[in-house]
Amino acid sequence: MNLSGLMMAVFCFGVMWIMHQLVKRAEGCFSKKCRPVFFMAGITFMLISICVRSPMLSVMFGIASFACLWNIVILYEHGKIWIKDVEQAEVRPQEAGADEE
């Protein structure tokens, strides 16, 4: 019986859950300042993935690498949404004041 596919699926979902939690906390505490940390972790995992001889470990480090690098994109998208929300919040009071005049 070959359980390697099942193990990879469980590992992949585990990494996604952990990264989701990390992004939420990192964004709340550090904002955009944590992007270089995710970048360095992604590059490090990528290099380890290339150097490891075991195919199973190589795939695991590759998944962790791209999950770290994808977090940079997620943080960028969340930053754009946050900026848009702030801009809309600033426009609303001005519009309300213009109607009263």
N, C-alpha and C positions, 0 to 999 in steps of 0.2 A: 504494500500500500504506500502510495506517494503522497505525503502530506505537505510537501514544500509549497504548493500553490495556495493551500489554505493558510499556511503560516505567513506567506507573503501578504495575503489579503488582510489578515488580522494585524500584521505589523503596519501595513499601509494605513488602515483606519486608525490605529493607535497613534501613528505619527501625525495624521491629520488632526486628531482630537487635541493632542498635546500642542501642536503648532497654533491651533485656533485659540487655545487658552493663553499661550504665550503672546500672541498678537494682541489680544484684548488687554492683557495686563501691561504689556510693553507700551502700547499706544496710550493707555491711561496714565502711565507714570513718566514716560520719556518722550512721547510724541514721535517726531521724525528722527530724533537722535539715535534711535536703536537700529536704524537701517544698516549702518556699517557693521554692526554686530551680526545681523542676519547674513549679510554679504560674506563676511569672513568665515562664519560657520558653514555656509553653503559651499564656498571654495574649498575649505578644509575637508568637508565630507566628500566632495568630489575627488579631491586628490587621494584620499584614503580609499575611495571606491576603485580608483584606477590601479592602486598599488596592491590591493588585497587579492590573494590568489583564489580564495573560495568564491565560487559564483554566487552562493546564497548571501554571504556577507557583502559582496560587491553590490548586489542589487539593493540590499538594505541601506548601505551607505549612499547609494545613488538616489534612493527615494528620499532619504533624510536631506540630501543635498538640494534637490529640487524643491522640497517643501520649504526649506529655509530661504531659497532664492524667490520662491513664489510669495513668501510673506512680505517681501519688499514691494511687490506689486499691490498686494492687499493694503499695506500701509499707505501707499501712494493714493489708491482709490478712496480709502477712508478719509485721507486728508483733503481730497477734492470735495467730498460730500460735506465734510465739516466746514470748509471754507464757504461752500454754497449756502449752507444753513445760516452761517454768521452773516453773510451778505443779505440774505432774505430777511433776517431779523432786523438788520439795520434799515432796510428799505421800508418795512411796515410802519414803524412809528412816523416816518416822514410823510408817507402817503396819508396816514390818518390825520396828521396836522394840516395837510394841504386841503383836505375835505372840509375842515372846520372853518377855514377862512372865507 
